[in-house]
Amino acid sequence: MLEVEKYLTGAEYHTDLWAATENVVNRMEKLAKKKRDLVVRFRGLLKRAAKVGFDQTADRMVRPEGNGIYAIGDRHGPLLRAAGFYAEDTRKQTFVLMEFYEKSGKENKKPQRDILRRIAEIRDNKGWRLIDE
């Protein structure tokens, strides 16, 4: 069972973000030790996307990857991605970030497709829970 915490939430955000502590938050912190500027930029991108709303983002920052899974990233910058799904399909106001990863190229290769497939399985099997502080 993956634990998910509130990451970017509140009145200033059009889309609330929840994040899997182990897979997103900890991985960003670990990568920030080596590539601080990239991670700071990526966190800024997440914040901007959440403020305006994922449905209003420019340059396709939030891209559908099939099966109700989406990847978030700067399509013109480094190949950092956070992937997840909407907590409720109809309202699309809360997005659950399940994985954070680097891509080696523009196209999804087998490791990225496996990540996206695993996210869908976690969602479908309800293999996550919100840790409300």
N, C-alpha and C positions, 0 to 999 in steps of 0.2 A: 504494500500500500504506500503510494507516494504521498508525502505531506506537502500541502500547498499553503502558502501564506499570502496575505494581502500585500501587494507590492506597490502599486500606484492606484490609490483609491481616494475618493472624496468628491466634493462639489466641483472642483476645478477640472475634473476629468470627464469627458464624454463617454469614454470606454474605460471601465475599471480593469486593472491588470492584477491577476493573481499569479504567483510563480511557484513552481516546485522548488523547494529549498535546496535539495541536493543537486538536481539537474540543471537549474538555471542560476540561482543566486550564488551558490558555492563555485560553480564553474566560471561565472563571470569574475568573481573575486580572484580565483586562481589565475585566469588569463591576464587579469589586470596587473599582476606582478611582473609579467613579461612584456605586455603590450598595453600599458596604461592608457595611452592616448586613444587607441582604437576602442577600448571598452568604454571610456568616458564618452566618446562620440556616440557609440551605440546606445548607451543609457539615455543620452540626450534625444536620440531618435525615438526611442520607446516613449519617453515622456511627451514629446511633441505629438506623436501619433495618438497617444491616449487622450491628450487634451483636446485635439480637434475631433477625435473619433476615428476609429479604424475605417468606417465607411466614407470618410471625407479626406483621407490622406492623398497627397499628391505623389506622383511618380511610382505608383503601385508599391508602396512600402510594405503593404500587407497583401500577400499574394496567395491565392488559393492553390493548394497542392493536391487537391483531390480528396474524396472521402470525408469532407468536412474539416480538413486540417489546413491550417494556414501557416506560412512562414513570413516573418517580419525581418526586414533588412533594408539597407541602403543599396539600391540596385546600381548606383554609380560609384560606390565606395568599396570598402573592404568586404570580404565575403563572410561576415559574421551573421548568423541567423539565430532567431528564437522562433520556435514552432509550437503550436498548440491548437486550441479549439475554443469555441464559445461555450460558456457554461450552460447557456440556455439558447437553443437554436432560434427561437422566434424573435426575441427582443434584441439579441446581439449587443448587450451593454456590458457584459463581463467576459473577458478573455482570459483563459488559463494557459500560461506559458509552461510547457512541459519539458522542453529541451533547449539547450543553448549549444551551438556548435559552429565550427569553421568549415567552410567549403573549400575544396581545392580548385574549383572551376565554376563557371557559370551554370552548367547543367548539373542536376542531381545525379550522383553516381550511386552505386549500390549501398554504401554506408548511409548516405542521406535518405535514400528510399526506405532502408530498414528502420531508420529513426522515425520517419513519418508513419510507417506501418505500425511501429510499436506504440506511438502516440494514439493512433486510432484504436488499438487493442485496449490500452489503458482506459480510454474514454468509454468504449463500448462495454467493458467489464467493470466499470466504476471502480477502477483500481487507484483512486486518489481520494483524498479528503482534505477539506479546508481546516486549517488549524487557526481558529479564531482567538486572537489574544485578548 
